[in-house]
Amino acid sequence: MNTSTDARITDVEVIVLDNGIEYGTRLGDDERAGPRHTCLIRVATDAGVEGYGDVDSHPWVVKAIVEAVSHIPAFCAGLRDAAVGQRVWDRTALWERLYQHSWYHGRRGPALHAISGIDVAVWDICGRLSGLPVADLLGGRRRDRVLAYASTLFRATPDEMRAATRSYLDRGFRAIKFGWGPWGSDLTRDRALLAAARAEAGPDVHLMVDGYLDGDYNAVRRFVSSLEDLNPYWIEEPFPADRWRDIARLGRDTGLPVATGEQLAADEFTDLLSEPGIAILQPDLSRCGGFTTLHSLAPRAAATGRRLVPHAWTTPLLTAATAQAAAWLPTPTLLEYNVSTAPITRDLATPLPFHDGHIHLPTTPGLGVTPNPEVIATYRIA
């Protein structure tokens, strides 16, 4: 067995889980199911320590990118081959090596998603080897707890919105994000849905909305402006991510903060940082390039007065990784908390402690949680 100071990667494995429940299915407790399939990346080392990353992407595409044979050496090859034999402590050099090996098959999209999963797993390994939480490896924890927001889908009627809002308040949440579902296709109904949630929540609870809005720019601007009396904490991606200039313009033209960034990777955030109007950046650790990308992005965002609120909506594994980032980030943030009770979302790892509307951040090594091998064995299909 190798020493922890020179631990090297021996394998990278993509694991696909299937809970058998289609996305958006209404569950028995009125929650909605997230994605049917879950994509995990497991990185093994010759030190006997392994780490996991949860990748919010198409599992079979990620699997193909990791397991592909070499096509053009060092420029277009499977990421497993690029990673095996490399030292886990050389995290930035490893990231750059993985990125170079993906040059000819995209450099973005699922290639960066796969790199993200490997990166998160490697940081988890380094934390476990050193006995430190990832937050300490990033530069030190600045806080011990973070406000969590219940992340869920819009309900179809105002009555259902009030009932859902009340259920999250009763569980202790003081921030709630409703996204997608019926939102976006009927602006009159959309306002009624948000108004119902605000009436139930009262003025002190953060309410956020997420999802594309139908209509041209001016129609969307008028609608978003009309929501100011309902005081949404932010408006998330009212336009597709590629229309980031319109999202930024909306932030300048209305009195409400706008948020975007969950689909972006690596240096794509440079555009958002250069465009006044986008108040909140939402890198997803499983898509943006992992902790290595976030580590370089955070000071740039702080220097331009932008808030980082990382996106995280799959399993407790990604929630835990994002909690490590939240403990370290230079400015206070919120933590997205997927409230779905679908089996993998609920059971893959032990949820972090939740009290008084806050997640209490772990001090155990690495990500602070470990995937349940029995859940993996039960739901694994590839």
Salt bridges, closest charged atoms under 4 A:
ASP6 OD1 - ARG8 NH2 3.46
ASP6 OD1 - ARG87 NE 2.96
ASP11 OD2 - ARG42 NH2 3.69
ASP11 OD1 - ARG80 NE 3.40
GLU13 OE1 - ARG42 NE 2.76
GLU13 OE2 - ARG380 NH2 2.64
ASP18 OD1 - ARG36 NE 2.74
ASP18 OD2 - HIS37 NE2 3.60
GLU22 OE2 - ARG36 NH1 2.57
ASP30 OD1 - ARG26 NE 2.77
ASP30 OD1 - ARG32 NH1 2.84
ASP30 OD2 - ARG155 NE 3.48
GLU31 OE1 - ARG155 NH2 3.78
GLU31 OE2 - ARG171 NH1 3.98
GLU50 OE1 - ARG42 NH1 2.81
ASP56 OD2 - ARG287 NH2 2.80
GLU67 OE2 - LYS63 NZ 2.90
GLU67 OE2 - ARG80 NH2 3.81
ASP90 OD1 - ARG87 NH1 2.67
ASP124 OD1 - ARG128 NE 3.07
ASP144 OD1 - ARG141 NE 3.23
ASP159 OD1 - ARG162 NH2 2.19
GLU160 OE2 - ARG26 NH1 3.44
ASP170 OD1 - ARG166 NH1 3.32
GLU200 OE2 - ARG166 NE 2.98
ASP210 OD2 - LYS177 NZ 3.88
ASP229 OD2 - ARG191 NH2 2.81
GLU236 OE1 - LYS177 NZ 2.92
ASP246 OD2 - ARG243 NH2 2.80
ASP253 OD2 - ARG249 NE 3.64
GLU262 OE2 - ARG287 NH1 3.18
GLU262 OE2 - HIS311 NE2 3.38
ASP267 OD1 - ARG108 NH2 2.30
GLU275 OE2 - ARG252 NH1 2.74
ASP284 OD2 - HIS311 ND1 2.57
GLU336 OE2 - LYS177 NZ 3.13
GLU336 OE1 - HIS311 NE2 3.99
ASP347 OD1 - ARG346 NE 2.91
